[in-house]
């Protein structure tokens, strides 16, 4: 199974010990294939430095933790435009669809309201975690 995590899921995984951190651990254990794109990585770096006031060195350390969990990087074609109000969300949709993801995991209501994009289900972290329930 292949999943793309939106920036908000990755950010929450780094700053909390909750569900998103658990999902990141699953990715590190290769229970599924986590894919991210340069745009998601760039937005995460920006969030870490702006919201948490991380130094560039601290942000690099946090990104290294994410990189350990990522099974593959993917550079999307940049063909998705105007689907969401936020152009960063279009980049996430582009990443998920062009990477052939099975799921796009996000906490962003604008994305969640789409339910599916080009065959890729858009789910919350809780919905994604339920896929692993016994």
Buried (B, 14 or more C-beta within 10 A) or exposed (E): EBBBBBBBBBBBBBBEEEBBBEBBEBBBEEEBBBBBBEBBBEBBBEBBBEEBEBEEEEBEEBBEEBEEBBBEBBEBEEEBEEBBEEEBBBBBBBBBBBBEBBBBBBBBEEBBEBEEBEEBBBBBBEEBBEBEEE
